């Protein structure tokens, strides 16, 4: 029987540019093709589980997979992940929102910065968004150290900030890193404790993670290991289990009316 808590499942739907950060020269068309295969795999998983998710999408990828995105918008929330994943400028806040609304015919109210870089709440709000989910309140070596930030949603300068979930006290990560590398009993204990403490869990993955990694592409071991079909199986198992404990919801449902 479903409990009173809520699960906010999200995916960053984007072109697969990660290998280029580590010296590869993967052409844009190939990045988009890999991103689309991962997106198709993700949507099939969500359909099997009959759950809803929030899809933070770059408008460049959205234009590439416009039919797929339009169909996805009938079931899932579409939110903005900027115009493109490899670069960002201030004008991309408003531009990506407009382009995604044109592609889907739906209202776009959420934003997540590529690579979870810091944002200005005022700039995000001025571009027409009501919430942002760019914060991961953990230390991720080589990326950021956000352990000083709150773990739970809050209003800031008129914008709802929705952090990605971590466990209380120790701040064990519950995004893709935890699902890939935590032993299953530890992962389940962390998920259940966070849900019981906060009444919600905000999860975050990338569709391309569900594909078998190409051994010819340079990527760090923490990304190469634990992904592909193994991650898809683990994700399906844990999401099924969470369905009995909580309700899956769109992230825009967190915004006060």
C-alpha positions as CSV (number, residue, x, y, z in Angstrom):
1,X,0.0,0.0,0.0
2,X,1.4,3.4,-1.0
3,X,2.5,5.6,2.0
4,X,2.1,9.3,2.4
5,X,5.6,10.3,1.2
6,X,6.5,11.4,-2.3
7,X,9.2,10.5,-4.7
8,X,10.3,13.1,-7.2
9,X,12.2,11.2,-9.9
10,X,14.1,13.3,-12.4
11,X,16.3,12.8,-15.4
12,X,18.7,15.2,-17.2
13,X,17.8,14.7,-20.8
14,X,20.7,16.0,-22.8
15,X,23.3,15.4,-25.5
16,X,26.0,13.0,-24.4
17,X,28.9,15.4,-24.2
18,X,30.6,13.9,-21.1
19,X,33.5,12.2,-23.0
20,X,34.5,15.5,-24.5
21,X,35.3,16.8,-21.0
22,X,38.0,14.1,-20.8
23,X,39.7,14.6,-24.2
24,X,37.4,12.9,-26.7
25,X,36.1,14.7,-29.8
26,X,32.6,13.1,-30.0
27,X,30.7,14.8,-32.8
28,X,27.4,16.6,-31.9
29,X,25.3,14.2,-34.0
30,X,26.7,11.2,-32.2
31,X,26.1,12.9,-28.8
32,X,22.5,13.5,-29.8
33,X,22.0,9.9,-31.1
34,X,23.4,8.4,-27.8
35,X,21.2,10.8,-25.8
36,X,18.1,9.7,-27.8
37,X,18.8,6.0,-27.3
38,X,19.1,6.6,-23.6
39,X,15.9,8.7,-23.6
40,X,14.0,5.9,-25.4
41,X,15.3,3.4,-22.8
42,X,14.3,5.7,-20.0
43,X,10.7,6.3,-21.3
44,X,10.3,2.6,-21.7
45,X,11.3,2.0,-18.1
46,X,8.9,4.6,-16.8
47,X,6.1,3.2,-18.9
48,X,6.7,-0.3,-17.6
49,X,6.6,1.0,-14.0
50,X,3.7,3.3,-14.7
51,X,5.3,6.2,-12.9
52,X,5.7,9.9,-13.7
53,X,9.0,11.8,-13.7
54,X,10.4,15.3,-14.3
55,X,12.6,15.6,-17.4
56,X,15.1,18.4,-17.4
57,X,15.8,18.8,-21.1
58,X,18.2,20.9,-23.1
59,X,16.3,22.6,-25.9
60,X,18.9,21.6,-28.4
61,X,18.3,17.9,-27.6
62,X,14.5,18.6,-27.5
63,X,14.7,19.9,-31.1
64,X,16.6,16.8,-32.2
65,X,14.1,14.4,-30.6
66,X,11.0,16.6,-30.9
67,X,8.4,13.9,-31.5
68,X,9.7,11.8,-28.6
69,X,9.7,14.8,-26.3
70,X,6.2,15.9,-27.4
71,X,4.9,12.4,-26.6
72,X,6.8,12.3,-23.3
73,X,5.2,15.6,-22.3
74,X,1.8,14.0,-22.3
75,X,2.8,11.9,-19.2
76,X,5.8,13.6,-17.6
77,X,6.8,17.1,-16.6
78,X,9.2,18.8,-19.0
79,X,11.6,21.3,-17.4
80,X,14.6,23.2,-18.7
81,X,18.2,22.1,-18.6
82,X,19.4,25.1,-20.6
83,X,19.8,25.4,-24.4
84,X,22.9,23.1,-24.7
85,X,24.8,21.1,-22.2
86,X,28.4,22.2,-23.0
87,X,28.0,26.0,-22.6
88,X,25.6,28.4,-20.9
89,X,24.9,32.1,-21.1
90,X,22.4,34.2,-19.2
91,X,20.1,34.5,-22.2
92,X,19.7,30.7,-22.1
93,X,17.4,30.8,-19.1
94,X,14.6,32.5,-21.1
95,X,15.6,31.0,-24.5
96,X,15.5,27.4,-23.4
97,X,12.1,27.9,-21.7
98,X,10.6,29.5,-24.8
99,X,12.0,26.8,-27.1
100,X,10.8,23.9,-24.9
101,X,7.3,25.4,-24.6
102,X,7.2,25.7,-28.4
103,X,8.3,22.1,-28.8
104,X,5.9,20.6,-26.3
105,X,3.0,23.0,-26.0
106,X,3.3,22.8,-22.2
107,X,4.1,25.3,-19.5
108,X,7.8,25.1,-18.4
109,X,8.2,26.1,-14.8
110,X,11.4,24.3,-13.6
111,X,15.1,24.7,-14.2
112,X,18.3,22.7,-13.6
113,X,21.7,24.1,-14.5
114,X,23.9,21.9,-16.6
115,X,26.5,20.2,-14.4
116,X,24.6,21.6,-11.4
117,X,26.5,24.8,-11.5
118,X,25.4,27.7,-9.2
119,X,22.5,29.9,-10.3
120,X,21.1,33.3,-9.5
121,X,17.6,32.8,-8.1
122,X,16.6,36.3,-9.3
123,X,17.7,35.5,-12.9
124,X,15.9,32.2,-12.9
125,X,12.7,33.7,-11.5
126,X,12.9,36.6,-14.0
127,X,13.1,34.1,-16.9
128,X,9.6,32.8,-15.9
129,X,10.5,29.8,-13.7
130,X,8.9,29.0,-10.3
131,X,11.5,26.5,-9.1
132,X,15.1,25.4,-9.5
133,X,16.7,22.0,-8.8
134,X,20.4,22.8,-9.4
135,X,21.7,22.0,-5.9
136,X,23.2,18.7,-4.8
137,X,24.1,19.4,-1.1
138,X,27.0,17.0,-1.0
139,X,30.8,17.1,-1.7
140,X,31.5,15.7,-5.1
141,X,35.3,15.9,-5.7
142,X,36.3,17.7,-8.8
143,X,32.9,19.3,-9.1
144,X,31.5,21.1,-6.1
145,X,31.3,21.1,-2.3
146,X,27.7,22.0,-1.2
147,X,27.7,20.5,2.3
148,X,26.9,23.9,3.7
149,X,23.6,24.1,1.8
150,X,20.2,23.0,3.1
151,X,19.0,19.5,2.3
152,X,15.4,20.3,1.9
153,X,13.3,22.7,-0.3
154,X,13.1,26.4,0.6
155,X,12.1,29.7,-0.9
156,X,14.9,32.0,-1.9
157,X,14.3,35.4,-3.6
158,X,10.8,34.3,-4.6
159,X,12.1,31.0,-6.2
160,X,11.6,27.5,-4.7
161,X,14.9,25.7,-4.4
162,X,14.6,21.9,-4.6
163,X,17.8,20.2,-3.7
164,X,18.6,16.6,-4.8
165,X,18.2,14.3,-1.9
166,X,20.9,13.2,0.5
167,X,20.6,11.3,3.8
168,X,20.3,13.2,7.0
169,X,23.5,13.9,9.0
170,X,26.0,12.0,6.8
171,X,24.7,13.3,3.5
172,X,25.2,10.1,1.7
173,X,24.3,10.8,-2.0
174,X,21.1,9.4,-3.4
175,X,21.4,10.4,-7.0
176,X,23.0,8.2,-9.7
177,X,26.3,7.8,-7.8
178,X,24.5,6.1,-4.8
179,X,22.5,3.8,-7.1
180,X,25.6,2.7,-9.0
181,X,28.0,2.2,-6.1
182,X,26.2,1.6,-2.7
183,X,25.5,-2.0,-1.7
184,X,21.8,-2.7,-2.2
185,X,21.0,-3.0,1.6
186,X,22.8,0.3,2.3
187,X,21.0,2.0,-0.6
188,X,17.6,0.8,0.6
189,X,18.4,1.9,4.2
190,X,19.4,5.3,2.9
191,X,16.3,5.8,0.8
192,X,14.0,4.6,3.5
193,X,15.6,6.8,6.2
194,X,15.5,9.9,4.0
195,X,11.9,9.3,3.0
196,X,10.9,8.8,6.7
197,X,12.8,11.9,7.8
198,X,11.9,14.3,5.0
199,X,8.6,12.9,3.7
200,X,10.1,13.0,0.2
201,X,13.0,11.9,-1.9
202,X,14.3,13.8,-5.0
203,X,16.2,11.5,-7.3
204,X,18.4,12.4,-10.3
205,X,19.8,10.3,-13.2
206,X,20.8,10.7,-16.9
207,X,19.2,8.6,-19.7
208,X,22.6,7.8,-21.3
209,X,23.6,6.0,-18.0
210,X,21.2,3.2,-18.8
211,X,23.2,2.3,-22.0
212,X,26.1,0.0,-22.0
213,X,29.2,2.3,-21.9
214,X,31.4,2.5,-24.9
215,X,34.9,1.3,-23.8
216,X,36.5,3.4,-26.5
217,X,35.4,6.7,-24.9
218,X,37.4,8.3,-22.1
219,X,35.3,8.6,-18.9
220,X,36.2,8.4,-15.2
221,X,35.8,5.0,-13.5
222,X,33.1,6.3,-11.2
223,X,30.9,6.9,-14.3
224,X,32.0,3.9,-16.3
225,X,31.3,1.4,-13.5
226,X,27.9,0.3,-12.4
227,X,26.0,1.8,-15.4
228,X,24.2,0.3,-18.4
229,X,21.8,-2.6,-18.0
230,X,23.0,-3.2,-14.4
231,X,21.9,0.3,-13.4
232,X,18.6,-0.1,-15.3
233,X,17.8,-3.3,-13.4
234,X,18.7,-1.8,-10.1
235,X,16.7,1.3,-10.8
236,X,13.7,-0.7,-11.9
237,X,13.9,-2.9,-8.7
238,X,14.2,0.0,-6.3
239,X,11.5,2.2,-8.0
240,X,9.1,-0.8,-7.8
241,X,9.9,-1.1,-4.1
242,X,9.4,2.6,-3.6
243,X,6.0,2.5,-5.3
244,X,4.7,0.6,-2.2
245,X,6.0,3.3,0.1
246,X,5.3,6.6,-1.6
247,X,3.6,8.3,-4.5
248,X,5.6,9.4,-7.5
249,X,5.0,13.0,-8.4
250,X,6.1,15.8,-10.7
251,X,8.5,18.3,-9.2
252,X,6.3,21.3,-10.1
253,X,3.8,19.9,-7.6
254,X,6.1,21.1,-4.8
255,X,5.6,24.8,-5.8
256,X,3.1,26.6,-3.4
257,X,0.0,27.8,-5.1
